[in-house]
Amino acid sequence: MSAPDAYAAALQLHGNGRLEQAEAAYRAALAQIPANAPQRPEMLRNYGFLLHQRHRFREAVAILSEAVKGLPQDVNAWSALGQCARELGDHGKAMAAFQAAAKLAPEREDVLAALSGYLSRAIPAWHLRMLADTARNDAYEQAISRAAANSALTLDIGTGSGLLAMLAARHGAKSVVACEAHPIIADTATEIVALNGLQDRIRVVAKRSTELRPETDMGNAKADLIVSEILDAGLLGEGVLATLRDALARLATPAARVIPGRAEMFIQAIALPGLRPAYPVRQISGFDLSPFDRFRNRAGHATHRLDHVDYQALSAPLQVARIDFAAPPDWSQPVRDKIALPITAEGPLQAFALWFDLWLDDHVCVTTAPASEANGRPNMPHWGQAILWQMQDRAVQAGETLSLIRELADTYIDIRQA
């Protein structure tokens, strides 16, 4: 059978759903046709579609990668290539393919949905909630408006969407360097900066701040203002202390201002009965599911919104740390001591809740506390509280005092019973 006949048979078999026979026919056609034949890219494309249907993703990626070289305007080939690369976890190839398809067919909803679905993996969902957090945004703007007016060079660490960099430019910063480690997010921030007409004053650099060099990335200058929000619900989990120690030592002037300026961390003993069956996983619906607990991160905190669940406060909030971000402590070697926590109510101690007050400067403070403990301070609703679950319940009584071990490290604050 000639190559044209084999290819015609492959198309018919493929269309009739006879995939195994169609694959053999595609192979026969491709084995006979010269590598430079004009029909070959089309054959490869359709063979790649078949491999995709059969979930033979690795082979499909190889075939479709070859097909799009000869069919660079073929939206469906690019889209299929993206889907197969995604299944293999090849994020760079998948993103490039989805972007190529979207550029060719910006009107096609299926193509745009595939691209947006993939892009959504680049940032966690809470990032979008953070952008909508007006309490957070307003607090940052108030502090930045006072500090940026006289700034010759502002450094925005972990710029994300570029919002803080643009706030600095809005309020008078002459120049802003905004660094972002994720290249796709950095490209998007660059687009946003240009969209808002600030490309002459803001430069987005696709690097971590620890990779920046003043002579190549900052115009051979150093920052007199550093802004960032590299925090998590437990305050330190994104490495803010080590990042700021490095930035202040290498990238900033001696008198540089830092926003946020400081944070105060609080702890409260709580009972959280509604969530207790899963922390740790034990008996569920009369079955022992304890082996499933291996998937719970025992080394880190959980994050919950106490406003959204039933919980009982067993103590008043106790301040357990105060951190000056302009002079960040070095806890690269964890520091441990003991603290005392007075109990104010009877109940089963199941967890400790942690939250923080964030002072953007000496005038503006916001909090991640639950509403019942906010005490009039603006609450940042996109945050939750960090929950340190205890393995066993402990019955406590009002009037007793718990002895706790406090551990302070660069990336966490841990509290446990002594």
Sequence and secondary structure as in RCSB ss.txt:
>XXXX:A:sequence
MSAPDAYAAALQLHGNGRLEQAEAAYRAALAQIPANAPQRPEMLRNYGFLLHQRHRFREAVAILSEAVKGLPQDV
NAWSALGQCARELGDHGKAMAAFQAAAKLAPEREDVLAALSGYLSRAIPAWHLRMLADTARNDAYEQAISRAAAN
SALTLDIGTGSGLLAMLAARHGAKSVVACEAHPIIADTATEIVALNGLQDRIRVVAKRSTELRPETDMGNAKADL
IVSEILDAGLLGEGVLATLRDALARLATPAARVIPGRAEMFIQAIALPGLRPAYPVRQISGFDLSPFDRFRNRAG
HATHRLDHVDYQALSAPLQVARIDFAAPPDWSQPVRDKIALPITAEGPLQAFALWFDLWLDDHVCVTTAPASEAN
GRPNMPHWGQAILWQMQDRAVQAGETLSLIRELADTYIDIRQA
>XXXX:A:secstr
  HHHHHHHHHHHHHTT HHHHHHHHHHHHHHS TT TTHHHHHHHHHHHHHHTT HHHHHHHHHHHHHH TT H
HHHHHHHHHHHHHT HHHHHHHHHHHHHH TT HHHHHHHHHHHTTTS THHHHHHT HHHHHHHHHHHHHHSTT
 S EEEES TTSHHHHHHHHTT S EEEE SSHHHHHHHHHHHHHTT TTTEEEE S GGG  HHHHSTT  EEE
EEE    TTSSTT HHHHHHHHHHHTEEEEEEEES EEEEEEEEEE TTTTTBTTB EETTEE GGGGGGS SSS
 EEE GGGS  EE B  EEEEEEETTS    SS EEEEEEEEB S EEEEEEEEEEEEESSSS EEE S GGG T
TS B TT  EEEEEEEEEEEE TT EEEEEEEEETTEEEEEE 
